[in-house]
Structures are given as structure tokens and as C-alpha cells.
Amino acid sequence: MTARAIVGYFRRHAEASTAAGAAFQVPRPSDEAMRARKKCSTEIGKGKFEYSQALAEVISHGACFHHGDLIPRDRKLVEEAFRAGHVKVLCATSTLGTGVNLPIFRLIFKDAFQGMFSSATYISQETYKQISGRAGRTGVDDRGESYLIVRKDGKNRVSRAYLRELLVGRLGRIVSSVVVGGVLSRERCDRLLLEMLATAQAQGHVMDENTINTVMESTLVWAAADEGKQSEIAALVERSMEWLATNFSPAQNEKRRFHVTDIDNSPMIQRIKVDGREVTEVTQLGKAVVASNMSPQEALLYMKDLNVALNQGFVTGNHLHVLYMCVPLACTQITMNKTLYGKLLAIVSKADPVERRVHEILGLSQQFLVLAAQTDNIKPGKADTERQKEQARVCQRLYIAYMLYNMILGATTTRIMNDFCITSGKLLDSLKEDVERFGKKAASLCRSMGKEVRSRCHH
């Protein structure tokens, strides 16, 4: 049996990082292990990321953390050190259950929840089985151990019925992510095809129509469908491929003054001839969408806003415009109603010249705000017209951007909660995490788009 490598499962990055720093002292390692730790620590410490110094420090003591914010190089260094046995304790988030293959002997769940704050829910049986199944790797250990820490009372208590179902209950039916609510999702199919093509291309392969169809016939969504449903899937794939290859012009709303550029008007895939056969190649935009982890539709909406900012200029007199660009396109934490529209209207009415320039670039309509402040019928995704839907999205993102802007200016949490009708500090923290997560997606999208976007964003 190998050395007893231990992994702790945590719900958030900060918890995993802190726990790694407080990990118990393992027996003194060999000189070889000490040299390997020092080398790994030095390499990671060269980074200028938020976690770099903390990770470099804990890894020198035989512990480390693993989460979605690690760049590929650092993730690889951490995993190699763990596989080699130089690191004995690993504190991780749910990234542990997504294709990470490590020689784990003992796995400890800190609690029975996933998600944070108001969005926290009991860990699902599927997630628990997926992560706990990492303990006891075949060919490395003859067994593995998994522990779940629960509380019988207090805020995070769990019931016996839940534990029984979690540990010994029958697993539910596996459903493809392409199916949403029993219906095939075009948006999910777009993302699936784009990822499939980009992955193959990164490995030096390009796919023709027959190869694409063959791969699709190996997917879960195809295997779980009857003959009639398979015909529907084939038609969906054809529509998705056509959409990815043609895209659409962002100049659909003249009032927003979209300037058509190569940045957001190019297709995500294109058909080219290779050795006499027609194959599908992923374009720079398509690669950027895959790298950003956005859906193709979400990425295009974001590129519209970016296109406007690039053509009219980012407003750098304050942080408002940059904060707006980091707010998710569809934020579920805040639901706009006439009260919130009214508060936004009051803020906009008192805006200084720099802020008014931001409103102008965003295409904000004060007339819409006045109307929305008088009725509860206008919400993102539920407005009467496309113009109203777009305005509702702009208002929601601007409302959140102003909230964050006030925090930067030094407003207290209590003041923010009162001024912006936030019901709890946990909701505010969750909102900040959502913005941080989306901001990283947006940065990845721009970074992957190449020199043109990066240079224009810099200027």
C-alpha cells in the first residue's frame, strides 16, 4: 500500500488554501522529497497570481491546495508533487471530481454542502459518489477511505434520512447535459460541438462531417435516445453547425450603434479543404469561447459590449465601466423590480459627467428606467420586446456595478445593504464571487482573442 495520501474537500477556494496552511505536520520527509518540494515551491513562487505565495509556502511543508483558479502550469506542478509522494496532504474544491486522477488513499469531506452562502445546497449523491470514488485508485491501493463530517444540530445540521440516501441510496438516471428539462438544448449542443472540435484540433486533428457524426453517435445523449429522438439530435447538430459557421451580425439594434468588426462578427468555425476533403476548423473566436468557459451565445453578447467599448473607448475616469464589464450577463443573485429600478433611476439622475458617459456607451435609456420604476412587469428575459430585454439586462448589470463601485469608494457593508436592498451579507459575498468568476471568464476570452483585442483594451 502506498503512503496514506489525504485529500480534504472544501466548498470554496479560500477555505482550501487556509486549510492547507494549517495542515498537520507529517513525518519528516526524505532529503529527496525536501529538494523536490523546494524546487516546486520556487517555481510556483515566481508567479504573480493571488494564490502564488500562499501555495509556494504550504507546499514546502508537504501540503498544498487545488482549485479552479490555479493556472495549468501550477495545477500540473501540484498534481505531479502529489503523485510522486512529495506532498502528502491536498485540500481541494470540487475540481477533484472533474477528471483529476490522483493516488488518493483517504478523502475527507469538510461538510455535507456544496455552493456558498444563499446558494449553498446539500451535496448531491452524484457529486458525493464522484468525489469519494477518487479514494483507493485501482493498481495503486487495495482499498480507499472516505469520511464525511456532519453536524447533528446547528445551522449546518443534516438528517439521518439524507445521509442514508447519500451513502446507500440508488443513484438516479444519468441525463446528458445537452438535455434541459427533458428538451434538447441548442445552446448546450453549440457548446458541446465547439469543445469537441477545439479539443480535436488542439491534438492535431481536424474533423469532417462523417467524423463529427461518428463522434456524436458515441455520446450519452445519442445512446439514451430512441430512433425518432436520434433523428431530432442529428437535425439539432446540423443547425448548431450552421449557426457556429455563420454567426450573426451584431448590428441588429441601430440604437446601440454596434460597429461591425472582425472581433465579434467572425464565425466560430469554418470549413476548409485539406487533402481534397472538406473539414471543419475552429476559428480564433471559437477557441477563445472554449477557453473562456462561456456558452457561445453568452460570449457573443459579451463581445457586443466589448465591441462598443473598443470603438467608443473605455471610460477610465473611474472604475464603473470596468466593473460593469465584469458583471455576469444574467446574474441570478439580483432580481430587478420597480423598487430597484427606482433606486437606479435616482443614482443615474445624480450621475457626474464621467458616469453619464458610461451610461451613453451602454445605451442606457432613462425613459425605460422611468417606465420600469412604475411597473413590476419588466424583468430580464421577461420584457415585451427585444429592446426592453436588452435594457433590462443593462439596468441589472449597471445596478450591480454601482453597488461594487460604492464598495470600492469605501462604503461599509451595512451601508451597501441598506442603499441597494441587499437582504444579507452572505448574499453580497456570493454576488462578489459571481462577479469575480465572470470577470475571469471575460479576461480569458479577451486574452485568447489575440493581440488586437489585448492592445485595444490596453489603450
HUWO-V103835 format. One line per field, one symbol per residue. phi: phi as a letter, one per 20 degrees, with the letter a starting at -180 (. if undefined). burial: 1 if it has 9 or more other C-alpha atoms within 8 Angstrom, else 0. A space follows every 50 residues. Layout:
phi = ???
burial = ???
This chain:
phi = .fgffccdecebgffffffffdfffeggfffffffffffffffffffdeg egffffffffdncbcbbfeffgffffffffffffnfddccdcefgfedne dcfeecccefbdccnclfefcgffffffffffffenfgnddeabccccec debnfdfcefffffffecffffffcfffecmndfdffffgfgffffffff ffendcdefffffffffdeffffeeeffffffffffffffffffedlbff eecffelfdfcffcdefecbececlndecddeegffffffffmefgffff ffffffffffednfedfbeffffgfefgfceefcdfcffffffffffffd fegfffffgfffmfdffffffffdbeedcgncffcfffffffffffffff fffffffffoffgffffffdlefbffffffffffffffgffffffffffo fffffffff
burial = 00001111111110111011100000000000110111011101100000 01111111110111111000000110111011101111111111111000 01111111110111111001001010110111011110011101110111 00000011000011110000000000011000001111111111101101 10000111000110000000110010000100110110011001111001 10000001110011111111100000011111111111111101110111 11111111110001100001111111111010000111011111100000 10011111101101000111011011011100100001111111111111 11111110001000011001010010111110011101111111111111 001100000
